[in-house]
Amino acid sequence: MGTRTRWAVPLILAAAIWLLPHAGFGPRSWGLLCLFAATVCALVTRPIPAGSLIIVVISLGMLLRLFTVQDALSGFSNVTVWLIVAAFLFARGLTQTRLGERIAYTIVRHLGGVRFASATPSSWPT
């Protein structure tokens, strides 16, 4: 899928939802629905990385006056959100530096000896 298509699909979806009958909903509520649907679609099509996309969506929602700055950033005041973010950052750091693998090999070397270390997948013939 090309870059233009990745951008076009969420925008077309938002426009299509906006053109549907509102059935008594206010423009602000309908705009939030369009923004939400476009966000979910963009997370699937990935025109840009997810973190950047969310910053763009929050900024767009504030520019369109669908919500205030306090409403947009209120979810980040919860401690649980930061715990999850820290866990993802910690896991990514362990993966990229291969620290977890080095710790595991150190444990195997100290506890298992040669018999246990020979059972690791890195020692299997390819």
Protein Blocks (a to p, Z undefined) as FASTA:
>chain_A
ZZklmmmmmmmmmmmmmmpcfkhpafklmmmmmmmmmmmmmmmnomacfklmmmmmmmmm
mmnopacfklmmmmmmpmklmmmmmmmmmmmmmmmnommmmmmmmmmmmmnommlmmmpm
klpcZZ
